């Protein structure tokens, strides 16, 4: 198999270093609980696997060349990002009300601590679904697999095999990166649990999600 591996690795690493919606989803999930962050990371990469399969079978090319299909995916992705943003803003308002009424005046355990019930299955499903939907409804991810990734393949080999190889490499690199991000966020999770900081964090990430959603919808 003959592929431009070094060039592809450079593009992939750069793409992961530039924060996008999946970065925000994984980081926000990790500050709530490490297992939710890992679930979001796996979900985000599972979404990329869908795009990889679609590119290998030619479905992504059909979607990219069909304005109706492409616009539908784009708008669904935009709506979902705005939905995540509204949820985060509402969470910030709840934290703000609790601070005002004094219900969180005394510092308590970090979310998911020993004194809390551990809804692990719900937490995992929530993290995975957020990561998965964020990437599977991301038109830029689809365009990456249908327009950028093929530039690093060669006509001498099977295009499908090369797409699977490079796509799998992309997914694995992403998993390593996301899990490192989750580990880093876990170290400062107690700081995120402070009501004053949690309020600002929820509010900031919420409006960032909303801005990203509007940006996706406005993209030609």
ABEGO torsion letter per residue (X at the ends): XBBBAAAAAAAAAAAAABBBAAAAAAAAAAAABAAAAAAAAAAAAAAAAAAAAAAAAGAAAAAAABAAAAAAAAAAAAAAAAAAAAAAAAAAAAAAAAAAAGAAABBBBBBGBAABBBBAAAAAAAAAAAAAAAAAABAAAAAAAAAAAAAABBAABBAAAAAAAAAAAAAAAAAAAAAAAAAAAAAAAAAAABAAAAAAAAAAAAAAAAAAAAAAAABX
